[in-house]
Amino acid sequence: MSAVSVRSEETDTTTTYFFNQKIPIPSYLLAIVIGDIVSRDISSRVRVWSERANIDKCYSEFEDTETILKAAEAVAGEYVWGRYDLLVLPPSFPYGGMENPCLTFVTPTLLAGDKSLVNVVAHEIAHSWTGNLVTNANWEHFWLNEGFTVFLERKILGELAGPEEGEAVRQAAHLNGLISLKYAIEVFGEDNPLTALNVNLDGVDPDDAFSSVPYEKGSTFLFYLETLVGGHPCLTILTQLYSRACIQKHHIRSVRQLFQITFPKC
């Protein structure tokens, strides 16, 4: 479940499991898993779960998750959720990943055999700060979840690549994201209101507005702000301040205020 397991109690006929989530979460992050699954520890706080037949492959693919989590802490600060577990779901799971606190869901299509797709894990780990600690007030501000998370994800990938190649890796990822953004705007049409960073969803199903735009336009906007305030280290500070304002629902005005307080000369 999207919480930390604390104990179980058994009777002759039932087993009752107890969980504790010390950090308030929005309802969309509540997850409960039931099935014939097994686990394997990656570290003292990281574990991978899957169906029995896949556990060896899943462990091999995601064995670097603790390393990714430590890189995220180096960028964003302490990981406060206690556990970080991964559950590899059956192929019917329709997304790449879902950032439930303490228990990320991932698709089995990430099992490439060469760890080439584990950047998805970096994205879901980044949500532990941006999205889970600080959540958009409503889906019109979805970019505050996903734009910040993509931006943080790429900082994590840069941290993993090391001081010599890290910035090149991060900027290459942003360039690829910009290509995806341009394609999405082409598909929607340049004048389509759903290409706005902060969309108006009056009378619109949020699912119809879903695209790479809030992910990549949000991240590109933050990358632009970073160039205004002095580069990579400076906006890392803003990301940390953003995540420390946890247990709040942020909207675009409050994030603007946070930026102006942190960088008053801009």
Secondary structure by P-SEA (a helix, b strand, c coil): cccccccccccccbbbbbbbbccccccccbbbbbcbbbbbbccccbbbbcccccaaaaaaaccaaaaaaaaaaaccccccccbbbbbbccccccccccccccbbbbbccccccccccaaaaaaaaaacccccccccccccccccccaaaaaaaaaaaaaaaccccaaaaaaaaaaaaaaaaaaaaaaaccccccccccccccccccccccccccaaaaaaaaaaaaaacccaaaaaaaaaaaaacccccccaaaaaaaaaaacccc
